[in-house]
Amino acid sequence: MSRFLERESRVKQTKLYILENTSASLLNNKKWHRILGKLLNEGQSFKIKLLLSDRILTCDFIREIEVTSALFDETGNFIEYLESEFITLNRTEEMIGFLNELNINYLESSSQIIIMGYLK
């Protein structure tokens, strides 16, 4: 199966999962794009959990950012923003200010920020 067809199938499965298992989306593509752009500019690593996976991926860099998706590794498999359950990143005052400026809800501890994609 081509990468495009695999991606389309994954997106369909994700949309069905979202309809059946979440109550609200917290971020749109524009906000995800802004967050990831900020992480790319700062060179900050982060962790991302996808809705249809039990694994948490550690991302040391972002290879490419598009309007609705991003590429985090050399596989060529773009991840659509709607697939993102949450991301975890290092807590900095600059990032807190950035998220507040964009009116993005987040959870925080003394060392981490968690940005949720959905309410369950």
Secondary structure, 3 states (H helix, E strand, C coil): CCHHHHHHHHHHHHHHHHHHHCCEECCCHHHHHHHHHHHHHHCCCEEEEECCCCCEEEECCCCEECCCEEECCCCCCCEEHHHEEEEEEECCHHHHHHHHHCCCCCEECCCEEEEECEEC
